Structure formats: C-alpha cells, structure tokens
Amino acid sequence: MSFQITVEPSGRSFAAESSETLLAAGIRQGIGLPYGCKDGACGSCKCKKLSGIVTHGPHQEKALSADEEAQGLILTCCATAQSDVVLESKQVTEEGGLPVKKMPVRVASLEKKSHDVMVLKLQLPANDPMKFRAGQYIEFILRDNSRRSYSMANAPHTLEVSPPMVELHIRHMPGGKFTDPVFST
C-alpha cells in the first residue's frame, strides 16, 4: 500500500510504500532529505511529524529518545508510513537540485595524515561530470550492499581540474567495514 508523504515548508511530496522507510522512498524519488547512517544510530534524519501515523523500526536511544518520540519527532531512516504523513524538514533540497548519481571511481591516492586519519583521493570519470555543493557527501556502496557516507573535503570548484578528483578525509573506526580495508592498504 502506498501513502503520500509531504515535506513542509517546501510542500514537496512523494509516495512511500508501507514496506519501505520514508528516507528510502524519498531518496528513490529524488527528494533530498537529510541523513547520515541510515540505520537509526546518528539522528541526522530526525524531523518533526506534523500529522499521520508511522511505525519505527529499531534505533538507538541516542538518536531518538522516548521523550523526543512522544513530542512527535521521528527518524526517517527507521520510520515506515501507516497513513499519509506530513513532515517538517528545513533541509529538503529545492526543485532542480543536483541529481544523485551512481558512478565508478578509481582510487588516485591514499595519504595517511595521522594514526587514524587518511586522505583518500578519488578520480572521477572524465566523461561524466559530477557537481556538488559544500557540505554534501558521497556514499559508498560496499560489496555486501551496505553503505557508508563521507563528506567531501575539497571545494566544489576543484572538480574543474583535469582529471576531476574528490577528496575525503576518513577517520579510522576499528572494526569498520570500510575503514579497516582503507587503513590496511
């Protein structure tokens, strides 16, 4: 069953199936809702539910406390719609925003800056330009289809050089699915 999700104050709306999270439905339809971990741990996707009914999946208390939930706050990465829903999120990207792209990249360099920080430079395809705004991030899809997100450290205008590169500053998280392999190279 599909429900209408409306995001205020932008007024943008999208459809969400009852089996998918609000965040997954928004991403699938190009709606730029804020998020970080996608698994209920960070709270980056927290927003106010103005109306409607949602069911929350598992999440960490630090991301959304019982008091916050009682006040109408939700995590879009864990919430599934059970009715039409109206959310308040001031971080929705505007119409005509930059599209989400899936593309292959090549590791251009790895430079260890400290015992737990690595500068990773990725070479982008020259024939498929990418644009981004300051503060945006890149998401890696790992072999097991899990995802990890990292903020881009270089300024958007630096993509105009040839070959275009994206620079990431990665902090090692011991046991991390992405960071352990990066730091073991």
C-alpha positions in Angstrom: 0.0 0.0 0.0 1.3 3.5 -0.9 1.0 6.6 1.1 1.6 10.3 0.3 4.4 11.9 2.2 4.5 15.8 2.2 7.5 17.7 3.4 7.0 21.2 4.9 7.8 24.0 4.4 8.8 23.2 0.9 5.5 21.4 0.1 7.3 18.7 -1.9 5.7 15.3 -1.8 6.5 11.7 -2.7 4.9 8.3 -2.4 6.1 5.7 0.2 5.2 2.1 0.3 4.3 0.7 3.7 7.2 -1.7 3.5 9.9 1.0 2.9 11.3 3.7 5.2 10.4 7.3 4.5 14.0 8.0 3.8 14.4 5.2 1.2 11.2 6.3 -0.5 12.4 9.9 -0.6 15.8 9.0 -2.0 14.3 6.8 -4.6 12.2 9.7 -5.9 15.0 12.4 -5.7 13.8 14.1 -2.5 16.8 15.4 -0.7 16.0 14.6 2.9 18.9 14.8 5.4 20.5 11.6 6.6 23.7 10.0 7.8 23.9 6.4 8.9 20.6 5.1 7.5 20.3 2.6 10.5 19.0 4.6 13.4 22.3 5.4 15.1 23.2 9.0 14.3 19.9 11.1 14.4 20.8 13.1 11.3 17.5 12.3 9.7 15.4 13.3 12.8 12.5 15.6 11.9 9.1 16.6 13.2 6.0 14.6 12.2 3.2 17.1 11.8 0.5 14.6 11.0 0.0 10.9 10.1 1.0 7.6 11.5 4.4 5.9 11.3 5.9 2.8 12.7 9.5 3.0 13.9 11.9 0.2 13.3 14.9 -0.4 15.7 17.0 2.6 16.5 19.4 3.8 19.2 18.1 5.8 22.1 20.8 8.5 21.5 19.4 9.0 18.0 15.8 9.4 19.2 14.8 9.3 22.8 11.4 8.2 24.0 10.7 11.8 25.1 11.5 13.1 21.6 9.3 10.4 20.0 6.5 11.4 22.3 6.9 15.0 21.1 6.4 13.8 17.5 10.0 13.6 16.3 10.8 10.6 14.0 13.8 9.1 12.3 13.0 8.9 8.6 15.6 6.1 8.2 13.6 3.9 10.5 10.0 5.1 10.1 7.5 3.5 7.7 4.3 5.2 6.9 1.0 3.7 8.0 -1.0 6.6 6.6 -0.4 9.8 4.7 2.2 11.8 6.6 3.3 15.4 6.8 6.9 16.1 7.9 8.7 19.3 8.8 12.3 19.3 7.5 14.0 22.5 6.6 16.9 20.7 4.8 15.0 19.4 1.8 16.8 20.3 -1.4 15.0 22.6 -3.7 13.4 21.6 -7.1 16.1 21.4 -9.7 18.7 20.4 -7.1 21.7 18.4 -8.1 20.8 14.8 -9.0 22.0 11.8 -7.1 24.5 9.9 -9.4 25.9 6.4 -9.2 29.3 6.2 -10.8 32.5 4.2 -10.7 35.6 5.9 -9.2 39.3 5.0 -9.1 41.5 5.5 -6.0 44.0 8.0 -7.1 45.9 8.3 -3.8 45.9 7.4 -0.1 47.9 9.6 2.3 48.0 8.8 6.0 47.8 12.1 7.9 47.8 10.6 11.4 47.4 7.2 13.1 43.6 7.4 12.5 43.1 9.9 9.6 43.6 9.0 5.9 43.2 11.4 2.9 41.6 9.4 0.1 41.5 11.0 -3.4 39.1 9.5 -5.9 39.4 10.1 -9.6 36.0 10.6 -11.2 35.1 9.6 -14.8 36.2 12.5 -17.1 33.2 12.0 -19.4 30.6 12.0 -16.7 30.9 15.3 -14.7 29.7 15.4 -11.2 28.6 18.6 -9.4 28.2 19.1 -5.6 27.7 21.8 -3.1 29.7 22.5 0.0 28.5 20.2 2.8 27.3 17.4 0.6 28.7 13.9 0.9 29.5 10.8 -1.1 28.1 7.4 -0.3 30.0 4.2 -1.0 28.0 1.0 -1.8 30.1 -1.9 -0.4 30.2 -5.4 -1.8 27.5 -6.6 0.7 25.3 -3.6 -0.4 25.8 -1.8 3.0 26.6 1.9 2.6 29.0 4.3 4.2 28.8 8.1 3.8 31.7 10.6 3.9 31.7 14.4 3.5 33.7 15.8 0.6 36.7 17.7 1.8 37.5 19.6 -1.4 35.6 22.7 -2.7 33.1 22.1 -5.5 35.1 24.3 -8.0 38.1 22.0 -7.7 36.3 19.4 -9.9 37.1 21.7 -12.9 40.7 20.5 -12.9 41.7 17.5 -15.1 41.3 14.8 -14.1 38.4 15.6 -11.7 39.0 14.4 -8.1 37.0 14.1 -4.9 39.0 14.3 -1.7 37.8 12.6 1.5 39.2 12.7 5.0 38.5 9.4 6.6 38.8 8.6 10.3 39.6 5.0 11.1 36.8 3.3 13.1 38.3 0.0 14.3 36.1 -2.9 13.0 34.7 -0.6 10.3 33.6 -2.3 7.1 35.0 0.5 5.0 37.8 2.0 7.2 39.5 -1.2 8.1 40.3 -2.1 4.4 41.3 1.6 3.7 43.8 1.6 6.7 45.2 -1.8 5.9 46.5 -0.8 2.4 
